[in-house]
Amino acid sequence: MRPLLSPLGPRILRRTGFPQVNCVMSILRLLRLTAFILVLAAFAGLPASVWAVGFQPVSPEELKLTSEPKAPGAPAIILFRQVDRDDRGQTAHEDVYFRVKILTEEGRKYADIEIPFWKEQGDVVNIHARTIKPDGSIVSFAGKAFDKEIVKARGVKYMAKTFTLPDVQVGGIIEYYYTTDFSEKFVFDSHWILSNELFTKNAKFSLKPYTSDYAQWNVRWTWKNLPPGTAQPAEAPNHVINLEVRDVPAFHTEDYMPPENELKARVDFIYSEDFLEKDPDKYWKKLGKKRNDLLESFVGKRKAMEQAVAEIVSPGDSPEVKLQKIYARVQQLRNTSYEVEKSEQEQKREKEKDPGNVETVWKKQYANGGELTWLFLALARAAGFEAHGMWVSDRENYFFTPQTMEGRRLDANVVVVKVSGKDVFFDPGAAFTPFGMLPWVETGVNGLRLDKDGGSWLQTMLPASAESGVQRKADLKLSDTGDLEGKLTVTFTGLEASHRRVEERLTDDAERKKSLEDEVKQSIPAACEVELTNKPDWKSSTPPLVAEFTLKVPGWVSGAGRRALLPVGLFGAPEKHLFDHSDRVQPIYFEYPFQRLDDINIDLPLGWQISTLPAPQKQDGHIVIYTMTAENNKGTLHLSRALNVDILLLEQKYYPALRNFFQVVRTGDEQQVILQPAAASAAN
């Protein structure tokens, strides 16, 4: 669990979801002056640099350009891009400049500009834009940029400054520049994202690193996927770090691909108070000892924890029952990480302070998620378990490797407990996570299990597909007119349940109802009527999330002469167009293994008969399995469907095999049961 207000490591701004776009950056909150904390005074008195970024002259060659051989068929290309970042002073800021050539009619859509940003991180200011017509005449943008809420995949929301440039024509050029003015007294995750949706002909990047009069801060940088022939980023005599690139390919976005941050050409900057250690083993040992000392200071209240455990468990409880009770009790405490984030002023008014240790957390009965996870560690030890704290790097936005020597990437904390001789991982500070599981972003990742010697690397478990499922049980009746109608029960288990509970935690009953109903509608490849009839348990983590509906699918059965045809894939819409494209650029990536189970009973109208059943389907690809059967159960049609996906990351070269598998799934779902209506049966 990422802590918001913890003395035990980087203070990371926590949110559910994170956009993977060029202009959006993750941030580190201001660190206190400890091994990981920087005092506010470090910013005092340092002047902020302000640059004047202006429009660049336009060359006749740029106006005459009609295509780019290195980006054939591109609707537009970036002729030039410049990013100048200044981390100095009390307020970091970044100046960005774009010049875009419109090559086709489709490319005119790039006149609609969106500059994304997180509102709590700062704002986009100093926007200037203009259109250059093919004849070289200039039309300045005199309009206003509007704030717009953008919704991306998985319900992630962020803001964007939006505006539309006038008189954009094929053969013309659009250009604009702006400043991202970050919030005061924040240390930011500085990086350059080279890749863009469009091919980039030329680009320049610079960084003026953060410095402090109060502590020795060092900066180093790593890079990946730089275009061939690109010189490495280098520091100039004035300590400004620079990079020039040419011919950066357009970034191709696909469904079910790894985080964009992992795939794009990029340069990341790493700030450290310590001397730059070149040996990864020594770096992590040193960091591990520091974090372990801080952790032991936070959890070292044995007597208070033993008293707390006595209130939670009974003497006759088995070890596993004790652990379950402790886990449940911690999850019952107020978790401030999952509340609407308060402003700094609101926190001051409420005089909220860092608790300092687990005894204070227990007395207050509330804390942020990271502190609650450490409370669980202290309680587990007090109950007699061998337990360790562990720092991991979640995989929502990056894939972590220790070779980068980037300690701030270990930004989520979990607890490792020996249970029946095996390591079991827990994160009760991640709300709605079932006992014995981790939130999906923390599964299958490397982490540093802490001890006094500096710790050791361990990988968290990856749950099997059967542990996180969506089970649909439908009891329906078929009408003479071909309509299906009846009851549907959908049961979400494991990570499928916790994911939905987290997403809907701040919504009301009406929004939750609509969300569940929409999900059912999206699973059926036909127009339907759905209404939720029960009140699912949204507040617990252990029980499955169960939703009950009334369902009507008009015209699901179609007539063909004396026959009626009933498709078997009633809930097969999500897989209907999955991996349709014959080509694939990026690797295939699923957030976690999952299972889909459908159990459908359909009562036929009086006098109707089942004439022909499709053959059973079973496609076993080992890591993906699909089965479909249709049975005549004394005049009731029984359909059974199962889809198991045990994939986390799959190389692009295996895409054809995976695509073929899902084509079999579509074919299986499109099979039909042949029915004989009553009139046809009587005639026969």
HELIX and SHEET records of a PDB file:
HELIX    1   1 LEU A   40  PHE A   43  5                                   4    
HELIX    2   2 PRO A   60  LYS A   64  1                                   5    
HELIX    3   3 GLU A  106  ALA A  111  5                                   6    
HELIX    4   4 LYS A  119  GLN A  121  5                                   3    
HELIX    5   5 ALA A  153  GLY A  155  5                                   3    
HELIX    6   6 GLU A  260  LEU A  263  1                                   4    
HELIX    7   7 PRO A  280  VAL A  299  1                                  20    
HELIX    8   8 ARG A  302  ILE A  312  1                                  11    
HELIX    9   9 PRO A  319  GLN A  332  1                                  14    
HELIX   10  10 THR A  336  TYR A  338  5                                   3    
HELIX   11  11 GLU A  344  ARG A  349  1                                   6    
HELIX   12  12 VAL A  358  LYS A  364  1                                   7    
HELIX   13  13 GLY A  369  ALA A  382  1                                  14    
HELIX   14  14 PRO A  402  THR A  404  5                                   3    
HELIX   15  15 GLY A  407  ARG A  409  5                                   3    
HELIX   16  16 TRP A  440  GLU A  442  5                                   3    
HELIX   17  17 SER A  465  GLU A  467  5                                   3    
HELIX   18  18 GLY A  494  GLU A  503  1                                  10    
HELIX   19  19 ASP A  509  SER A  523  1                                  15    
HELIX   20  20 ALA A  573  LYS A  576  1                                   4    
HELIX   21  21 GLN A  652  TYR A  654  5                                   3    
HELIX   22  22 TYR A  655  ASP A  669  1                                  15    
HELIX   23  23 ALA A  678  ALA A  683  1                                   6    
SHEET    1   A 2 ILE A  27  LEU A  28  0                                        
SHEET    2   A 2 VAL A 187  PHE A 188 -1                                        
SHEET    1   B 8 ILE A 138  SER A 140  0                                        
SHEET    2   B 8 GLY A 122  ILE A 132 -1                                        
SHEET    3   B 8 ILE A 173  PHE A 182 -1                                        
SHEET    4   B 8 HIS A  93  ILE A 102 -1                                        
SHEET    5   B 8 ALA A  76  ASP A  86 -1                                        
SHEET    6   B 8 PHE A 199  LYS A 208  1                                        
SHEET    7   B 8 ILE A 241  VAL A 248 -1                                        
SHEET    8   B 8 ALA A 234  GLU A 235 -1                                        
SHEET    1   C 3 ASP A 112  PHE A 117  0                                        
SHEET    2   C 3 LYS A 157  THR A 164 -1                                        
SHEET    3   C 3 PHE A 146  VAL A 151 -1                                        
SHEET    1   D 3 HIS A 191  ILE A 193  0                                        
SHEET    2   D 3 ARG A 266  SER A 272 -1                                        
SHEET    3   D 3 ASN A 218  LYS A 224 -1                                        
SHEET    1   E 2 ARG A 334  ASN A 335  0                                        
SHEET    2   E 2 TYR A 366  ALA A 367  1                                        
SHEET    1   F 5 LYS A 422  PHE A 426  0                                        
SHEET    2   F 5 ALA A 412  VAL A 419 -1                                        
SHEET    3   F 5 ALA A 387  VAL A 392 -1                                        
SHEET    4   F 5 ASN A 446  ARG A 449 -1                                        
SHEET    5   F 5 SER A 456  GLN A 459 -1                                        
SHEET    1   G 8 GLU A 529  LEU A 532  0                                        
SHEET    2   G 8 LEU A 545  VAL A 553 -1                                        
SHEET    3   G 8 LEU A 484  PHE A 492 -1                                        
SHEET    4   G 8 GLY A 469  LEU A 478 -1                                        
SHEET    5   G 8 PHE A 594  ASP A 603  1                                        
SHEET    6   G 8 THR A 636  VAL A 645 -1                                        
SHEET    7   G 8 VAL A 624  ASN A 633 -1                                        
SHEET    8   G 8 GLN A 617  ASP A 620 -1                                        
SHEET    1   H 4 SER A 558  ALA A 560  0                                        
SHEET    2   H 4 ARG A 563  PRO A 567 -1                                        
SHEET    3   H 4 GLN A 672  GLN A 676 -1                                        
SHEET    4   H 4 GLN A 609  THR A 612 -1                                        
SHEET    1   I 2 ILE A 588  TYR A 589  0                                        
SHEET    2   I 2 LEU A 649  LEU A 650 -1                                        
END                                                                             
